[in-house]
Amino acid sequence: MQINKYKIITWILVNFFALTSIWWADWVDVEANLPSGTYDKILKIELIPTDSRAKTFYSFNPDGWPNDALLYTWAIILKSSTPLVFFSFINTQIESKIKINNYVLNYPNTINLTTDATFSNWKISNLFLKNNDSKDIDISFWELRKNWNIYTIPDNTVLNPGQTMDVSNAFNSTGTITLFSPNSESKDFVNVVEKIEPKTETINIPVKKITPKKSEINEVVQENKSTETAPVKVEEPKKEEVPAPVITEQTSPETQNANVENAINEVSNSAPQEEIKPTENLWDNLKISLNWAKNDGNQIFIMMLIVIVTLAWVWIQIVIRRKKV
C-alpha cells in the first residue's frame, strides 16, 4: 500500500505541471486592430500581443506552415482582399493560438476623372479627381497610369463629398490617363488631347516697286507747271488736207499724173501707219487687205484679189474634205 501512495503522488505532480504549462501557454495572446469584414479603402493592420516580450508572425496562406510565416515589425498594408494568419509566442512553452482574419476590400466607383483636361504649352490643365459619393472616401495609394508612368496618390488622402483634387502635374504629355484602385482595378480614364488655339496669319502681299524713268518724270513736271500757269486747252485734231497739184498750161498729162502720185505718197507717208500683225484668220487678212487698198488707192484691184483668194480657199477646203471622206 505504501508503494501505491507514491505512484499517486507522482501522477498528481505530473498532471499539475502539465496543466500549468498549458495554462502559461494560453496566457499569451495577440489581437489585430481591425476585425474581419468588408472595407472600401486600404487597411493598415496592426498586430498587438498581450506580452511585450512575445514575437509575432503573420502569413497570407491559411494552409502554410508556421515556419513560412513572416516576422511582424510594422503595420501590414492590405490593398486587396486576403485572409491574414497570425500568432505570437515567447518560447515553445508560452505561445498564443493561431488566428485567422478575413478582409474583403471593395473600392467604390464614385471616384472619377474630369473630362475637360487639355494639354497646352507642355503641361496638362484641368485634370481633377472628384468624389461623386455622399460620404468621405480615402483614396490613399490610388494610382494614375499613362503607358509606363505611374503616379501614386499620397497616404492619408481623403476626399469629402463633391470635393476635387488637382492632379494636373502628374504627367506632362498627351495620351490616355487611367485611374486604378490600390488593388489594380481600373475605375476611370480620360483622353488628354492638345488644345489647338486659333492663330492669326499675316499675309504679306509683295508690292512691285516701279521706278519711273527720267523722261517720264520730266514730262510730269512740265505738265504740272503748265497746269499751274495756264489752263489746258483741248484742241480737236485737224484733218490734213491734201494739197492739190498745181497744173499749168506747160505741164504735160504724164507730168500731171506724176505730181498727183507724189502728193498722195506724201500724204500717206505723213499719216501714221498702222502696224500690221500677221494672223491666221481669214477675216483679219481681209481687213488688212482693205487697209492696204485705202493707202494705195487701188480698191477695185484689191477687192478682186480678195474675192479670188476667198474662192480659192473655199475650193481647197472642199477638196480636202472630199479626200478625207
C-alpha positions as CSV (number, residue, x, y, z in Angstrom):
1,M,0.0,0.0,0.0
2,Q,2.9,2.3,0.6
3,I,4.1,2.0,-3.0
4,N,0.7,2.9,-4.3
5,K,0.7,6.2,-2.4
6,Y,4.0,7.2,-4.1
7,K,2.5,6.4,-7.5
8,I,-0.5,8.5,-6.8
9,I,1.6,11.5,-5.6
10,T,3.8,11.2,-8.8
11,W,0.8,11.1,-11.1
12,I,-0.7,14.2,-9.4
13,L,2.6,16.2,-9.8
14,V,3.0,15.3,-13.4
15,N,-0.6,16.3,-14.2
16,F,-0.1,19.5,-12.2
17,F,3.0,20.6,-14.2
18,A,1.2,19.6,-17.5
19,L,-1.8,21.7,-16.6
20,T,0.4,24.5,-15.5
21,S,2.3,24.6,-18.8
22,I,-0.9,24.6,-20.8
23,W,-2.2,27.5,-18.7
24,W,1.0,29.5,-19.3
25,A,0.9,28.8,-23.0
26,D,-2.7,30.1,-23.2
27,W,-1.7,33.2,-21.2
28,V,0.0,34.9,-24.3
29,D,-2.5,36.2,-26.8
30,V,-2.4,38.6,-29.9
31,E,-5.1,40.7,-31.5
32,A,-5.5,42.7,-34.7
33,N,-6.6,46.3,-34.6
34,L,-9.2,45.7,-37.3
35,P,-11.6,42.8,-37.2
36,S,-12.6,40.7,-40.2
37,G,-15.0,42.4,-42.6
38,T,-15.6,44.4,-45.8
39,Y,-13.9,47.7,-46.3
40,D,-13.7,50.4,-49.1
41,K,-10.1,51.5,-48.5
42,I,-6.7,50.2,-47.9
43,L,-6.2,48.6,-44.4
44,K,-3.3,49.1,-42.0
45,I,-3.3,46.1,-39.8
46,E,-1.5,46.2,-36.5
47,L,-0.9,43.0,-34.5
48,I,-0.8,43.6,-30.7
49,P,0.4,40.8,-28.4
50,T,-0.6,40.8,-24.7
51,D,3.1,40.4,-23.7
52,S,5.7,42.8,-25.0
53,R,8.3,40.0,-24.9
54,A,6.4,38.0,-27.5
55,K,7.3,37.8,-31.1
56,T,4.5,37.9,-33.7
57,F,4.4,36.3,-37.0
58,Y,1.9,36.5,-39.9
59,S,1.1,34.9,-43.2
60,F,-1.5,35.2,-46.1
61,N,-1.7,31.4,-46.6
62,P,-4.0,29.5,-44.2
63,D,-2.6,26.2,-45.4
64,G,1.0,27.2,-44.9
65,W,3.5,26.1,-42.2
66,P,4.3,28.3,-39.3
67,N,7.9,28.2,-40.3
68,D,6.9,30.1,-43.6
69,A,5.4,33.0,-41.6
70,L,6.9,36.5,-41.7
71,L,8.1,38.3,-38.7
72,Y,5.8,41.2,-37.8
73,T,7.8,44.5,-37.3
74,W,5.4,47.2,-38.7
75,A,1.8,47.8,-39.7
76,I,0.7,45.5,-42.6
77,I,-0.8,47.4,-45.5
78,L,-3.6,45.4,-47.2
79,K,-4.5,46.7,-50.8
80,S,-6.7,43.7,-51.8
81,S,-8.9,41.1,-50.3
82,T,-7.0,38.4,-48.4
83,P,-7.0,36.2,-45.3
84,L,-4.5,37.0,-42.6
85,V,-2.9,34.4,-40.4
86,F,-1.0,35.5,-37.3
87,F,0.2,34.3,-33.9
88,S,2.7,35.2,-31.1
89,F,5.0,33.3,-28.7
90,I,7.6,33.8,-26.1
91,N,9.0,30.2,-26.2
92,T,7.9,26.8,-27.0
93,Q,6.0,26.6,-23.7
94,I,4.4,30.0,-23.9
95,E,2.7,30.7,-27.2
96,S,-0.6,32.0,-28.5
97,K,-3.2,30.3,-30.6
98,I,-3.0,30.7,-34.4
99,K,-5.7,33.1,-35.5
100,I,-7.2,33.9,-39.0
101,N,-9.0,37.1,-40.0
102,N,-10.6,37.5,-43.5
103,Y,-10.6,41.0,-45.0
104,V,-12.6,41.9,-48.1
105,L,-11.7,45.2,-49.9
106,N,-14.4,46.6,-52.2
107,Y,-13.3,50.0,-53.6
108,P,-16.1,52.4,-54.7
109,N,-16.7,53.5,-58.3
110,T,-17.6,57.1,-57.4
111,I,-14.1,58.5,-57.7
112,N,-13.9,59.9,-61.3
113,L,-11.6,61.9,-63.5
114,T,-12.8,65.1,-65.0
115,T,-13.3,65.0,-68.8
116,D,-12.2,68.6,-69.8
117,A,-8.4,68.1,-69.3
118,T,-6.3,69.6,-72.1
119,F,-2.6,69.8,-73.0
120,S,-1.0,73.1,-73.9
121,N,2.4,74.7,-73.5
122,W,3.9,71.4,-72.5
123,K,1.6,70.9,-69.5
124,I,-1.8,69.5,-68.6
125,S,-4.6,71.7,-67.3
126,N,-8.0,70.9,-65.7
127,L,-7.2,67.3,-64.6
128,F,-9.0,66.6,-61.4
129,L,-10.2,63.7,-59.2
130,K,-13.7,64.1,-57.9
131,N,-15.6,62.4,-55.2
132,N,-19.2,61.8,-56.5
133,D,-20.2,59.9,-53.4
134,S,-22.3,61.1,-50.5
135,K,-19.6,60.0,-47.9
136,D,-15.9,60.6,-47.3
137,I,-13.6,58.3,-49.3
138,D,-10.0,57.5,-48.5
139,I,-8.1,57.4,-51.9
140,S,-4.7,56.7,-50.4
141,F,-2.4,54.7,-52.7
142,W,-4.8,55.0,-55.7
143,E,-2.8,55.3,-58.9
144,L,-2.9,57.2,-62.2
145,R,-1.2,55.4,-65.1
146,K,-0.2,56.6,-68.5
147,N,1.7,54.0,-70.5
148,W,4.6,53.0,-68.2
149,N,4.4,56.1,-66.0
150,I,2.6,55.8,-62.6
151,Y,1.5,58.5,-60.2
152,T,0.5,57.3,-56.7
153,I,-1.9,59.3,-54.5
154,P,-0.2,60.0,-51.2
155,D,-1.2,58.3,-48.0
156,N,-3.9,59.8,-45.8
157,T,-5.7,61.5,-48.7
158,V,-9.4,61.7,-48.1
159,L,-12.0,63.4,-50.4
160,N,-15.2,64.8,-48.9
161,P,-18.4,64.5,-50.9
162,G,-18.2,66.6,-54.1
163,Q,-14.6,67.6,-53.3
164,T,-11.9,67.5,-56.1
165,M,-8.2,67.0,-56.1
166,D,-5.9,68.6,-58.8
167,V,-3.6,66.1,-60.4
168,S,-2.6,68.1,-63.5
169,N,1.0,67.9,-62.6
170,A,1.0,64.1,-62.6
171,F,2.0,63.9,-66.3
172,N,3.3,66.3,-68.9
173,S,2.2,64.8,-72.3
174,T,-0.9,63.9,-74.2
175,G,-2.5,60.4,-74.1
176,T,-4.9,58.3,-72.1
177,I,-4.7,58.5,-68.3
178,T,-6.3,55.7,-66.4
179,L,-7.4,55.7,-62.7
180,F,-6.7,52.4,-60.7
181,S,-7.7,51.5,-57.2
182,P,-5.0,50.1,-54.9
183,N,-5.9,46.5,-56.0
184,S,-5.1,47.4,-59.7
185,E,-8.7,47.6,-60.7
186,S,-9.5,50.1,-63.5
187,K,-12.0,52.7,-62.3
188,D,-12.0,55.5,-64.9
189,F,-10.0,57.0,-67.7
190,V,-9.7,60.3,-69.7
191,N,-8.0,61.1,-73.0
192,V,-5.9,64.2,-72.8
193,V,-5.6,66.0,-76.2
194,E,-3.6,69.0,-77.2
195,K,-5.5,72.3,-77.2
196,I,-5.4,74.0,-80.6
197,E,-5.5,77.7,-80.3
198,P,-6.5,79.8,-83.4
199,K,-3.6,81.6,-85.0
200,T,-3.9,84.8,-86.9
201,E,-1.9,84.6,-90.0
202,T,-0.5,87.7,-91.6
203,I,-0.4,87.5,-95.4
204,N,2.3,89.6,-96.9
205,I,1.5,90.7,-100.5
206,P,4.6,91.6,-102.4
207,V,4.5,95.1,-103.8
208,K,6.2,95.7,-107.0
209,K,8.3,98.9,-106.9
210,I,8.0,100.9,-110.1
211,T,10.8,103.4,-110.7
212,P,9.7,106.0,-113.3
213,K,12.1,106.9,-116.0
214,K,13.7,110.3,-116.1
215,S,11.9,111.3,-119.3
216,E,8.5,110.4,-117.7
217,I,9.4,112.5,-114.6
218,N,10.4,115.5,-116.7
219,E,7.1,115.2,-118.7
220,V,5.1,115.1,-115.4
221,V,7.0,118.1,-114.1
222,Q,6.4,120.0,-117.3
223,E,2.7,119.1,-117.3
224,N,2.4,120.2,-113.6
225,K,4.0,123.5,-114.5
226,S,1.7,124.0,-117.5
227,T,-1.4,123.2,-115.4
228,E,-0.3,125.7,-112.8
229,T,0.5,128.6,-115.2
230,A,-2.3,128.3,-117.7
231,P,-5.5,126.3,-118.3
232,V,-5.2,123.4,-120.6
233,K,-7.0,123.8,-123.9
234,V,-8.1,120.7,-125.7
235,E,-8.0,121.2,-129.4
236,E,-9.6,118.8,-131.8
237,P,-7.2,117.3,-134.3
238,K,-7.3,118.9,-137.6
239,K,-7.6,116.9,-140.7
240,E,-4.7,117.2,-143.0
241,E,-5.8,118.5,-146.4
242,V,-4.1,117.1,-149.4
243,P,-2.6,119.9,-151.4
244,A,-3.9,120.0,-154.9
245,P,-1.3,119.8,-157.5
246,V,-0.6,123.0,-159.4
247,I,-1.3,122.4,-163.0
248,T,0.0,124.9,-165.5
249,E,-0.5,125.1,-169.1
250,Q,3.0,123.9,-169.9
251,T,2.8,120.6,-167.9
252,S,2.0,117.5,-169.9
253,P,-0.5,114.9,-168.8
254,E,2.3,112.5,-167.7
255,T,3.8,115.2,-165.6
256,Q,0.4,115.9,-164.0
257,N,-0.1,112.2,-163.1
258,A,3.3,112.1,-161.6
259,N,2.6,115.2,-159.5
260,V,-0.7,113.7,-158.3
261,E,1.0,110.4,-157.3
262,N,3.7,112.3,-155.4
263,A,1.2,114.3,-153.5
264,I,-0.7,111.1,-152.5
265,N,2.5,109.5,-151.4
266,E,3.4,112.5,-149.2
267,V,0.1,112.4,-147.5
268,S,0.3,108.7,-146.9
269,N,3.8,109.0,-145.6
270,S,2.9,111.8,-143.2
271,A,-0.2,109.9,-141.9
272,P,0.5,107.4,-139.1
273,Q,0.9,103.9,-140.4
274,E,-1.0,101.1,-138.6
275,E,1.2,98.2,-137.5
276,I,0.1,95.1,-139.4
277,K,0.4,91.9,-137.4
278,P,0.3,88.6,-139.1
279,T,-2.7,86.5,-138.3
280,E,-4.1,83.2,-139.5
281,N,-7.7,84.4,-139.5
282,L,-9.1,85.0,-143.0
283,W,-11.3,87.9,-142.0
284,D,-8.3,89.6,-140.4
285,N,-6.4,89.2,-143.7
286,L,-9.4,90.8,-145.4
287,K,-9.3,93.8,-143.1
288,I,-5.5,94.2,-143.6
289,S,-6.1,94.0,-147.4
290,L,-8.7,96.7,-147.2
291,N,-6.3,98.9,-145.2
292,W,-3.7,98.4,-147.9
293,A,-6.3,99.2,-150.5
294,K,-7.1,102.5,-148.9
295,N,-3.5,103.5,-148.7
296,D,-2.7,102.6,-152.3
297,G,-5.9,103.8,-153.9
298,N,-6.3,100.5,-155.9
299,Q,-9.6,99.4,-154.3
300,I,-11.1,97.7,-157.3
301,F,-8.0,95.6,-157.9
302,I,-7.7,94.6,-154.2
303,M,-11.4,93.6,-154.0
304,M,-11.0,91.4,-157.0
305,L,-7.9,89.8,-155.4
306,I,-9.7,89.2,-152.2
307,V,-12.6,87.5,-154.0
308,I,-10.2,85.3,-155.9
309,V,-8.3,84.3,-152.7
310,T,-11.6,83.6,-150.9
311,L,-12.9,81.4,-153.7
312,A,-9.6,79.6,-153.9
313,W,-9.6,78.9,-150.1
314,V,-13.2,77.6,-150.3
315,W,-12.2,75.3,-153.2
316,I,-9.2,74.0,-151.3
317,Q,-11.3,73.2,-148.2
318,I,-13.8,71.3,-150.3
319,V,-11.1,69.2,-151.9
320,I,-9.5,68.4,-148.5
321,R,-12.9,67.3,-147.1
322,R,-13.6,65.1,-150.1
323,K,-10.2,63.4,-149.7
324,K,-10.9,62.7,-146.1
325,V,-14.2,61.1,-147.0
